[in-house]
Amino acid sequence: MKVAIFGGSFNPVHNDHIKIANRLVEELSLDKLFIVPTFVAPHKQGEEVISGEHRLQMLKIAFEGCDKIEVCDYELKKGGISYSYQTVEHFKHTLSLEKLYFIVGSDMLENFPTWKYPERILKSSSLVLVERKNGESCDEQSILKINSLFNASVTRVKVFGETVSSTKIRVYQALGLPLSNLVPSAVESYILNNSLYKQNELYSYVERALPQKRRVHVAGVILTATSLAKKLGADVKKAEISALLHDIAKYENPDNFSDFKLPSETPEDIVHQYLGEYIARIKLGVLDEDVLTAIKYHTTGRPQMSLLEKIIYVADIIEPSRMFLGVEQLREEIKKDFFQGFKICLEEIVDFLLKSGKEVYPLTLDALNYYK
């Protein structure tokens, strides 16, 4: 009997999880694929995760009628931190298996040697890497490292196409954006009927203040900024709030705010960064100066920007819905070296404005000269 374990938070399950699961069954010729939601993942301690019961029910809805796929509540019933070595050994000892596979993604594989008792996982199972992108160099390095440390091979299963993340679904739901292309319709109904992933008043304000197209952009900035913050060791929560609020004044008239003072000779397309900082501070009660400053200069930049300011500035330019010529190259530069990529972003913005015959805001020129 050939069995695989596909674990994760599934917070919530989405279309890519379903695509991956079906591909695994086919590619590995599995008799059974167990979907195992974690109670508390070791690498996600402290993160907000909805109840195991909700996640379990959504998984059951998503995989209903899949004969070779079974949702298992072992880790939820066990409680505590969900260590993979315990789950693998449970399945190995409980079932009579010809082969047991343990499924990992690129990020999981990269950190695998730091897991609790990785050698016990490899003693009871074989690793299967799900590749969701072409040519991931980190995958090659991680595989070589596991071969060297544990004398173990890694099977690779490719699942390409548009990638979805549970984080994206949670952000979309919090901003009142449709989930129809991200999760099965029955799962979307479950989320809506149970009011899952609704966020705080700041999200509610943004949902009311911005049209859907702009909220898609805001969602992209949140996802990009928080990902960069994690990678660079910045405060992820501050990155989230700054990204969430960066465009709140996009459709506001500054004349409606009697106490607001706009810097002289500010071009119309820059007004929203200053007014946004004012609204966040005065109307929404945001007191964090780091966040307020990141909002205030997210369009123009400035000399001596903090890391958070740079993250929001870059995320606003390269978030996934941006489709201008050269954006893919910018994304690659940021991936290779964030700080060099940040400078390139400044250069590209100034170059674009000059070629368009537009005046470059003095603060942006000051930023470019400072960082060059």
Secondary structure, DSSP 4 states (H G I P E B T S, - for coil): -EEEEEEE--TT--HHHHHHHHHHHHHTT-SEEEEEE-SB-GGGTTS----HHHHHHHHHHHTTT-TTEEE--HHHHH-SB--HHHHHHHHHHHS--SEEEEEE-HHHHHHGGGSSSHHHHHHH-EEEEEE-STT-HHHHHHHHHHHHHH---EEEEE--SS---HHHHHHHHHTT---TTTS-HHHHHHHHHTTTT---HHHHHHHHHS-HHHHHHHHHHHHHHHHHHHHHT--HHHHHHHHHHTTTTTT--GGG-TT--PPTT--GGGHHHHHHHHIIIIIS----HHHHHHHHTTTT--TT--HHHHHHHHHHHHSTT---TTHHHHHHHHHH-HHHHHHHHHHHHHHHHHHTTPPPPHHHHHHHHHH-
